[in-house]
Amino acid sequence: MDWIKKHYDQFALALLALVLLVFSVLLILRAQGFGTQFSAATATAIPRDKVPPLVLDRVEEARKALDNPPQWAEADSRAVPEKKRGLLFVSERYVIGQDGTPKKPSGESFYADSLTGTRIKNTWFIDNNLPLLDPGVALQDPDGDGFANEDEWRPPGTDPNKKESHPPYHTKLFVKQFIRVPFRLLFKAYDGDPVKDTPEKFTYQLDTIDFKQPSQFLKMTEPVVNTKFKLDKFEYKTKPNPSTGESEDVSELTIINVETKEPVILVLNRVTDSPDYFMDFLYEWTTPHSIFRVKKLQEFVLKPNVTEKYKLVDSKDGRGLIQAPDGKQIEILPDPRIKK
């Protein structure tokens, strides 16, 4: 140690030389293994023609999440109205009742159907995102399909916010007027005694009421000239006449259409309604409303489906019976909202 202290500079130089010698040896050893370590990098690469497919599952999941972001969901008020929640930052709706206190609208009914008078529950307007507090909401048409909200509420019910979802067009059809047409043939007289003789022995007189034509005197089963009818049967009838107190002859002569087999009953000396009546219909789908006339058994269409044909098949007490394109028969009534 004394020597190191006395020859400190020589010791430091010797130590540095030793360190340099050790590092030199290490560098020589690493240089000898350099070729082995980088042989893989210098090797000839084997060509590969097939590229592995890209895995895009995570990208597709991210796209779907972007298209359908999380939303605040409300409870189904139709199932459990009292458990319906409000929006995230908006409380459930309340309205001021008749007693001046706030009430939930789910248990109320502000509007009645103008056609049937049936009350429409407020929940129906709320569930369809319609402006409940707008006094005219029942008659509004948000989807522009020609049907008011109350039309789409009526059973079985359609979506008032989707144009392709609406009631049948015939639900906007109403009877405007039933038009009777006098039958052109008048049963004027018959000869013979109904008590003693049979109808086949009688001669029946028929006149026309629409234009001058000679009277026809026909036997039973004979055809009526210039018509599609023939005589079918006769029934002798009487009834008391209140003005005279005597019995009045109201016998009936039945004639039948040889083509349609449809009978017409002619009462003695009385004008009979023709089976070929007319009916005026009011169609409220169009704006303004349209009125059109249809003859019995005549086909007609309802806009906008001009390819689908309906037919007037019968009428009773001012009510029309139409046949739909699918063959179903539908009764058409007057619109009760229109005062006569």
Secondary structure, DSSP 4 states (H G I P E B T S, - for coil): -HHHHHTHHHHHHHHHHHHHHHHHHHHHHHHHTHHHHTHHHHSPPPP--PPPPP--HHHHHHHHHHHS---PPPP-TTT-GGG----SSSPPP-EE-TTSSEE-GGG---EE-TTT-PEEPHHHHHHTT--TT-TTGGG--TT-SS--HHHHHSTT---TT-TT----GGGGEEEEEEE--B-SEEEEEE-S-TTTS-GGG--EEEEESSS----EEE-TTPBPTTSSEEEEEEE--EEE-TTTSSEEE--EEEEEETTT--EEEEETT---B-SS-EEEEEE-SSSS-EEEEEETT-EEEETTEEEEEEEEEEEETTEEEEE-TTS-EEEE-B-TTS--
